[in-house]
């Protein structure tokens, strides 16, 4: 072919990313892996294993595992290497939901369209089911391989720090202590950074680690995860005041009823939407380093920003 002809040769248009197919495939892979990692519900004591599986397989969107797998793909990694870490993050997320729903915390009756764990198994078993899932997360993570840039210690520290008293737990404590009080936008940001953004950020960082990502790639993933995590929680605040319980699959208006500070209550709905949009734009900008390999991360961020439940 001549140079002239080569110049005029049309390249095939890039196929648009199919988020629905990606989510279906990643959810299926994660569900199968979780089923392998957890003891069967008939294993003694059967009650605790039934309770663990009840909440873990209650139909969640598996967004954190999906972000973990997408981050691995963005860095050229293999899904098999990222799966244990994706499952570990989902166990931590589910444990936090079980505990959040308890009467001593948010006192919620429904989660993901189903009765909450304590409504089915009682408060004592619900507490233990959450404890067991948190512990299970580290057992699963310990089964991952190590990588030239990231050892087992690095991986375990990553999960422990994100879910510990300085991040996930800190956010829940600040959230509880802020109920019924007038708090500032900065204080609310502190809560959201830790209660939600920390684990989302951890998810993408772990995905990158499983692909032996470079320092620059890990920095970009951190920027992406932080901003998407904050945007996600702001949108959650918005949906709590704009959607019905049927649409959300959980009790709507709980934040308002509990006099919890939310972005809409502090800065208003429109400004809340604007902030969420700005955060997501920053997240998108962080993905430029990955080029086309970030299609899944880009699609997931778009989905999180535009969700209605």
C-alpha positions in Angstrom: 0.0 0.0 0.0 1.4 3.4 -1.0 1.9 6.2 1.6 -0.9 8.2 0.0 -3.3 5.3 0.3 -2.2 4.7 3.9 -3.0 8.3 4.8 -6.6 7.9 3.5 -7.2 4.5 5.0 -10.0 4.6 7.5 -9.4 3.2 10.9 -12.2 1.2 12.5 -14.1 3.3 15.0 -13.4 2.4 18.6 -16.2 0.3 20.1 -18.0 2.1 22.9 -17.5 0.7 26.4 -20.3 -1.6 27.5 -20.7 -0.8 31.2 -23.7 -3.1 31.6 -21.7 -6.1 30.3 -18.7 -5.2 32.4 -20.7 -4.9 35.6 -22.5 -8.2 34.9 -19.2 -10.0 34.2 -17.4 -8.5 37.2 -20.4 -9.1 39.5 -20.6 -12.7 38.4 -16.9 -13.2 38.9 -16.9 -11.6 42.4 -20.0 -13.6 43.5 -18.5 -16.8 42.4 -15.2 -16.0 44.2 -17.0 -14.9 47.4 -19.0 -18.1 47.4 -15.7 -20.0 47.3 -14.0 -17.9 50.0 -16.8 -18.0 52.5 -17.8 -21.1 54.5 -21.0 -22.7 53.3 -24.1 -21.6 55.3 -24.4 -25.2 56.6 -21.0 -25.0 58.3 -21.4 -24.9 62.1 -22.4 -22.6 63.6 -24.8 -22.4 60.7 -26.6 -19.2 62.0 -23.5 -17.0 61.6 -22.7 -18.2 58.1 -26.3 -17.8 57.0 -26.2 -14.2 58.4 -22.9 -13.4 56.7 -24.2 -14.7 53.4 -27.6 -13.1 53.8 -26.1 -9.6 53.7 -23.2 -10.4 51.4 -25.5 -11.8 48.7 -28.4 -9.4 49.1 -28.1 -8.0 45.6 -25.6 -5.1 46.0 -24.2 -3.5 42.9 -20.6 -4.6 43.7 -19.3 -1.2 42.8 -16.2 -1.4 45.0 -15.1 -4.7 43.6 -15.9 -3.5 40.1 -13.7 -0.4 40.7 -10.9 -2.7 41.9 -11.1 -4.9 38.8 -11.4 -1.9 36.5 -8.3 -0.3 38.1 -6.3 -3.5 37.6 -7.4 -3.5 33.9 -6.3 0.2 33.6 -2.8 -0.8 34.8 -2.6 -3.8 32.5 -3.2 -6.4 35.2 -5.1 -9.7 35.4 -8.6 -10.1 36.9 -7.5 -13.3 38.7 -4.8 -11.4 40.6 -7.3 -8.6 41.7 -10.2 -10.8 42.6 -9.2 -11.7 46.2 -8.7 -8.0 46.9 -12.0 -7.1 45.3 -13.7 -9.7 47.5 -12.0 -8.5 50.6 -13.2 -4.9 50.0 -16.7 -6.1 49.5 -16.6 -8.0 52.8 -15.5 -4.9 54.6 -18.2 -2.8 52.9 -20.9 -5.3 53.8 -19.8 -5.5 57.4 -20.0 -1.7 57.6 -23.5 -1.7 56.3 -24.7 -4.4 58.7 -23.3 -2.4 61.6 -24.6 1.0 60.2 -28.1 -0.4 60.1 -28.2 -1.5 63.8 -30.5 0.3 66.2 -27.5 1.7 68.0 -26.3 3.4 64.8 -28.6 4.3 61.9 -31.5 2.1 63.0 -32.7 1.1 59.5 -35.1 -1.7 58.6 -34.3 -2.1 54.9 -31.1 -2.4 52.9 -30.9 -3.3 49.2 -34.7 -3.8 49.2 -34.5 -6.5 51.9 -34.9 -6.5 55.7 -31.7 -5.6 57.4 -29.6 -8.2 59.0 -30.6 -7.5 62.6 -34.3 -7.6 61.6 -33.8 -11.2 60.4 -31.2 -12.6 62.7 -31.4 -10.3 65.8 -29.0 -7.7 66.9 -26.4 -10.0 68.5 -26.0 -12.2 65.4 -25.9 -9.1 63.2 -23.0 -7.6 65.2 -21.2 -11.0 65.0 -21.9 -11.3 61.3 -20.3 -7.9 60.7 -17.3 -8.9 62.8 -16.9 -12.1 60.9 -17.0 -10.4 57.6 -14.4 -7.9 58.6 -12.2 -10.8 59.7 -13.0 -12.7 56.6 -11.7 -9.8 54.5 -8.2 -10.2 55.8 -8.3 -13.9 55.4 -9.2 -13.5 51.8 -6.7 -10.7 51.2 -3.9 -12.8 52.7 -4.5 -15.3 49.9 -3.5 -12.9 47.2 0.0 -13.1 45.6 2.7 -10.5 46.2 4.2 -8.3 43.5 7.6 -6.7 42.9 6.4 -3.3 44.0 3.9 -4.4 46.6 4.3 -7.1 49.2 1.7 -8.8 51.3 2.4 -6.4 54.0 1.6 -3.4 51.7 -1.7 -5.0 50.8 -2.8 -5.8 54.3 -1.7 -2.3 55.6 -3.7 -0.7 52.8 -6.9 -2.5 53.8 -6.3 -2.0 57.5 -5.7 1.7 57.3 -8.7 2.3 55.1 -11.1 0.4 57.4 -9.5 1.4 60.7 -10.1 4.1 63.4 -8.5 6.9 61.3 -10.6 6.3 58.2 -13.8 4.2 57.9 -14.4 4.0 61.6 -13.5 7.7 62.1 -16.1 8.7 59.6 -18.8 6.6 61.4 -17.8 8.1 64.7 -17.9 11.7 63.4 -21.3 10.9 61.8 -22.8 9.6 65.0 -21.4 12.5 67.0 -22.7 15.0 64.5 -26.4 13.9 64.7 -28.7 16.6 65.8 -25.9 19.2 65.7 -25.1 22.0 63.4 -21.8 21.1 61.7 -19.8 22.9 59.0 -19.3 21.9 55.4 -15.7 21.1 56.3 -16.8 18.8 59.1 -19.2 17.0 56.8 -16.4 16.6 54.2 -14.3 15.0 56.9 -17.1 12.4 57.5 -17.6 11.7 53.8 -13.9 11.4 53.1 -13.6 8.7 55.7 -17.0 7.0 55.8 -17.2 6.6 52.0 -14.3 7.8 50.0 -11.6 5.9 52.0 -12.9 2.5 51.0 -13.6 3.5 47.4 -10.1 4.9 47.1 -8.7 1.7 48.7 -10.6 -0.4 46.1 -8.9 1.3 43.1 -5.5 1.4 44.8 -5.7 -2.3 45.5 -6.6 -3.0 41.9 -3.6 -1.0 40.8 -1.3 -2.8 43.3 -2.6 -6.2 42.0 -1.2 -5.1 38.5 2.1 -4.0 40.0 1.3 -0.4 39.0 3.9 2.4 38.9 4.0 5.1 41.5 2.5 7.6 39.0 -0.3 5.2 38.2 -1.0 4.7 41.9 -1.1 8.4 42.5 -3.6 8.8 39.6 -5.8 6.0 41.0 -5.7 7.6 44.4 -6.9 11.0 43.0 -9.6 9.2 41.0 -10.8 7.2 44.0 -10.8 10.1 46.4 -12.9 12.3 44.1 -15.3 9.6 43.0 -15.8 8.6 46.6 -16.8 12.1 47.7 -19.0 12.6 44.7 -20.7 9.2 45.4 -21.6 10.2 49.0 -22.8 13.6 48.0 -25.1 12.0 45.5 -26.3 9.6 48.2 -27.2 12.6 50.3 -29.1 14.1 47.4 -31.0 10.9 46.7 -32.0 10.6 50.3 -34.1 13.7 50.0 -35.2 13.3 46.4 -36.1 9.6 46.0 -38.7 7.3 47.6 -37.8 4.2 49.6 -39.0 2.0 46.8 -36.6 3.7 44.4 -33.7 3.5 46.8 -34.3 0.0 48.1 -33.8 1.4 51.6 -35.6 3.8 53.8 -35.7 7.3 52.3 -35.5 10.4 54.4 -33.6 8.8 57.2 -30.9 11.4 57.3 -33.4 14.2 57.6 -35.4 12.3 60.3 -32.2 11.7 62.3 -31.2 15.3 61.9 -28.0 14.3 60.2 -26.0 16.9 58.4 -25.9 16.3 54.6 -24.7 18.4 51.7 -28.2 19.4 50.7 -29.0 20.5 54.2 -25.8 22.6 54.5 -25.2 24.0 51.0 -28.5 23.2 49.2 -29.4 20.8 46.4 -28.1 22.7 43.4 -24.7 23.5 44.9 -24.5 19.8 46.1 -25.1 18.7 42.5 -22.5 21.2 41.3 -19.9 20.0 43.8 -20.5 16.3 42.8 -20.0 17.3 39.2 -16.7 19.1 39.9 -15.4 16.1 41.9 -16.2 13.7 39.1 -14.5 16.0 36.5 -11.4 15.9 38.7 -11.7 12.1 38.8 -11.9 11.9 35.0 -8.9 14.2 34.6 -6.8 11.8 36.8 -7.6 8.9 34.3 -5.7 10.6 31.4 -2.5 8.7 32.3 -4.2 5.4 31.4 -5.6 6.3 28.0 -8.1 3.9 26.6 -7.4 1.3 29.3 -9.4 3.5 31.7 -12.7 2.9 29.8 -14.1 0.8 32.7 -13.1 3.3 35.4 -14.5 6.2 33.3 -17.8 4.3 32.7 -18.2 3.4 36.4 -17.6 7.0 37.5 -20.2 8.2 35.0 -22.6 5.6 36.3 -22.0 6.7 39.9 -22.6 10.3 39.1 -25.8 9.8 37.1 -27.4 7.1 39.3 -30.9 7.6 40.7 -30.8 5.1 43.5 
